[in-house]
Amino acid sequence: MTGRPVKLVLDTSAIVAYTRGSVAVGEILSELADEGAVAGLPVLCLVEARPSVVDTDLLDLLVIHDRTEVLGLAADDWQALIAATELVGRLDIASAVLAADEHEDATIMTARPSWYGGLDGGGPVLPI
């Protein structure tokens, strides 16, 4: 834990976009640093993104970046994870929803806003 607030959560699609050179993801990481905040990387999103990543060095860089923090799941979150998965249809995306909910004011950065269509108002989503 960095001790800095998590203001943004990168979902699977945003993680893949970063490894493919997304300027939008890189810019937002810089903006977060200026605010003294970090982007959260849900561990299940990292796992799901890995097969789509060609440049694993960039994935490794994202994980150890001083502007990111890998977010795990607490054992007692299992029921909330089930409920979120039922809403969005994917375990990794549900973990991003839980991460955003856990960190007040956090937004989910995604290349696939439609993944969050099951949430009220489409969820706290920032499209890439």
C-alpha positions in Angstrom: 0.0 0.0 0.0 1.3 3.4 -1.0 -0.8 5.4 1.5 -1.9 7.6 -1.3 -5.6 7.6 -2.2 -6.8 5.5 -5.1 -8.7 7.9 -7.4 -8.9 5.7 -10.5 -9.3 2.0 -11.1 -7.9 0.5 -14.4 -10.1 -2.4 -15.6 -8.9 -5.2 -17.8 -9.4 -3.2 -21.0 -7.5 -0.1 -19.7 -4.6 -2.3 -18.5 -4.4 -3.8 -22.0 -4.6 -0.4 -23.6 -1.7 0.8 -21.4 0.5 -2.1 -22.7 -0.4 -1.1 -26.2 0.8 2.5 -25.7 -2.4 4.3 -24.8 -1.6 8.0 -24.4 -4.9 8.5 -22.5 -3.9 6.0 -19.8 -0.4 7.4 -19.5 -1.7 11.0 -19.3 -4.1 10.1 -16.5 -1.4 8.4 -14.5 0.6 11.7 -14.7 -2.4 13.7 -13.6 -2.9 11.4 -10.6 0.7 11.9 -9.6 0.2 15.6 -9.6 -2.8 15.1 -7.2 -0.8 12.8 -4.9 -3.1 9.9 -5.9 -2.6 6.5 -7.6 -4.5 4.2 -10.0 -5.6 0.9 -8.6 -5.0 -2.3 -10.6 -7.4 -5.0 -9.5 -5.5 -8.3 -9.4 -8.2 -10.2 -11.3 -8.1 -7.5 -14.0 -4.3 -8.1 -14.3 -4.8 -11.8 -14.5 -7.5 -11.5 -17.2 -5.5 -8.9 -19.2 -2.3 -11.0 -19.3 -3.3 -13.2 -22.2 -4.0 -10.2 -24.4 -0.7 -8.4 -23.6 2.0 -8.7 -26.1 4.6 -6.5 -24.3 4.8 -8.1 -20.9 7.6 -5.6 -19.9 5.0 -2.8 -20.1 2.7 -4.8 -17.9 5.4 -5.4 -15.4 6.2 -1.6 -15.5 2.6 -0.8 -14.8 2.5 -3.1 -11.8 5.6 -1.6 -10.2 4.9 2.0 -11.3 4.9 4.5 -8.5 1.6 5.8 -9.7 -0.2 2.5 -9.4 -1.2 0.0 -6.7 -2.2 -3.6 -7.1 -5.5 -4.2 -5.4 -6.4 -7.5 -3.9 -9.6 -8.9 -2.6 -10.5 -9.4 1.0 -11.8 -12.8 1.9 -15.0 -11.4 3.3 -15.8 -9.7 0.0 -16.8 -12.9 -1.6 -20.5 -12.3 -1.5 -20.2 -8.8 -2.8 -18.1 -10.1 -5.6 -20.8 -12.6 -6.5 -23.4 -9.9 -6.5 -21.3 -7.6 -8.7 -20.5 -10.4 -11.1 -24.2 -11.1 -11.5 -24.7 -7.4 -12.5 -21.8 -7.1 -14.9 -21.3 -10.7 -16.1 -17.6 -10.9 -15.6 -15.5 -11.7 -12.5 -12.7 -9.4 -13.4 -15.0 -6.4 -14.1 -16.9 -7.1 -10.9 -13.6 -6.8 -9.1 -13.0 -3.4 -10.7 -16.5 -2.4 -9.5 -15.7 -3.5 -5.9 -12.4 -1.7 -6.0 -14.0 1.6 -7.1 -16.7 1.2 -4.5 -14.1 0.5 -1.8 -12.1 3.6 -2.6 -14.3 6.6 -2.3 -14.5 8.9 -5.3 -12.7 6.3 -7.5 -13.6 6.1 -11.1 -13.1 3.1 -13.4 -11.1 3.8 -16.6 -12.2 1.5 -19.4 -12.2 1.0 -23.1 -15.4 -0.9 -22.8 -18.1 1.2 -21.0 -20.7 -1.3 -22.1 -19.3 -3.8 -19.6 -20.8 -1.6 -16.9 -24.3 -1.2 -18.4 -25.8 -3.4 -15.6 -24.9 -0.7 -13.0 -27.1 2.2 -12.1 -26.3 5.0 -14.6 -23.6 2.8 -16.2 -21.4 3.1 -13.1 -18.6 5.4 -12.3 -16.9 5.0 -15.7 -14.3 7.1 -17.5 -14.1 5.9 -21.1 -10.7 5.8 -22.8 
